[in-house]
């Protein structure tokens, strides 16, 4: 096993000859979320004071070992495992297979057109659409009446709500958590592709949405706001955007970079947003959320739900576009295998039980190791130009003098940059070290790599691209 080093991630950038330049990027499009705590396995629970001599029968030994091993086995689930996905841009050749695109929505021009695009002879008014990720996620654990765990999730995306011919826009776009991949009938107009006249307000909708509304209905504060919607388009909470200097659908083209963070342990949802002049984000995430709301997802959404977008037009039309999307979801543990408990109850001999415990531990360690080779990371790397390469952590450590403070070049929002010399490269490099909790660091890392790979300027340090991603075990990936 390679040398372990916590949860650090690194990327390497070649330094300009004769100059010491470090590129300090703004935070990339990632959902920087609440910390998901790591709980180390506990081998024993406190048993209390013994009141009598312990019998030595095989059945009793089996039951005793159950008490000893059960807490350990219950902890052997990778509670910090993360699911999710990333779309830098959208490609109809591949992404129709990854997304449920419900007509009239479509993928076109490297974007999700949640309502019809203006090309061709297409009806744009009184339309609604949905686009959701094909895979559902488990969002809470335990019985519905008393959930034991709520999954944290984070998402970031870039949207553009475009006025057609500088006319009056309508109606809006929403990020949604839905129980299925269906589009409600007649959900156009003020229903935003979320509900219809019959279903609006029903708890059986199991629907959660953050809306970006551009048309004032009688229940809206204005024609330029965001809102938290629970089973209804009548928002539980709204924020007028004019007070923040934002216009969701101005004359001209403006993009909005949005972060939505949900902390399952605190039952708290936060929304951040910033305007951009280009579809590639350049500005950092604001320090303060634009909307904060207490939310128990187990009381709203289905245990297994889908993430995506919905939108609608009414008598007035607009183009509702999503130009990039990152999503990270905490994967919940599946609990103790029932077969193991049943076996213990009928008195498996102690030696067999110990062997079973060792086998479970071995399988769990193998699963964690495989999980660390994240398919989202590998997919992102493969999408970048060049031939993959690999650098071991010990090489980065040696190049920077064990990350000596004297080699520190600077520090940005996501980590520290060190200068170093790679013998294999016969040149100086800058190594950026990420040290944040897993939920944040994976998305931040992928998004920043994607952004830097696009940048070309004589005053910017070009990305050499070798890096190492460490998640509980050491795994190396690289790219040019």
Number of C-alpha atoms within 10 A of each C-alpha: 6 11 12 15 13 14 18 23 24 23 24 25 24 22 23 17 9 7 8 13 18 25 18 16 15 16 21 27 31 31 30 26 24 19 15 18 11 11 10 10 13 15 13 12 12 6 8 6 6 7 6 6 6 10 9 9 11 13 17 15 19 24 20 15 19 24 15 17 20 20 16 20 22 15 18 23 21 18 17 20 18 20 18 20 19 21 17 21 16 19 15 16 8 9 17 16 11 13 17 19 25 18 15 18 23 21 22 14 14 15 23 28 26 29 32 27 21 14 6 6 6 10 12 21 19 19 25 32 29 31 29 23 21 18 14 17 21 17 23 26 19 14 10 12 8 9 13 11 15 24 22 28 25 25 26 25 24 26 25 25 26 23 21 17 10 12 13 17 26 30 33 34 34 26 23 25 26 25 19 17 21 15 18 17 14 16 26 25 24 27 24 28 30 36 23 20 11 11 16 18 17 13 14 13 20 21 25 23 24 22 24 26 30 26 22 15 14 9 9 20 16 18 22 20 23 27 23 25 21 26 24 22 23 19 18 12 14 20 18 19 18 13 9 10 10 17 19 27 27 16 15 10 15 19 23 23 27 20 24 24 23 28 21 23 15 13 16 17 23 18 22 19 21 19 21 18 11 13 19 19 23 17 15 15 21 12 7 11 15 16 17 18 14 12 16 18 24 24 14 18 23 23 22 16 20 22 22 21 29 28 35 32 31 22 14 17 26 31 26 30 27 24 22 22 24 22 21 24 20 24 22 22 17 13 13 16 11 8 9 16 12 11 14 18 13 11 17 20 18 19 12 11 21 16 11 14 19 13 12 15 16 13 13 16 16 12 13 19 16 13 16 19 18 18 14 17 19 13 12 18 21 14 12 16 10 12 10 14 13 14 19 17 23 12 15 22 14 14 21 23 16 14 19 12 12 10 16 17 16 15 14 15 12 21 18 19 26 25 27 25 19 16 11 8 9 8 12 20 24 29 30 26 21 23 16 18 19 23 25 20 23 25 28 22 21 21 24 18 19 19 17 18 16 11 11 11 7 7 10 16 22 20 22 17 25 22 26 22 27 23 23 16 21 21 24 19 19 21 21 16
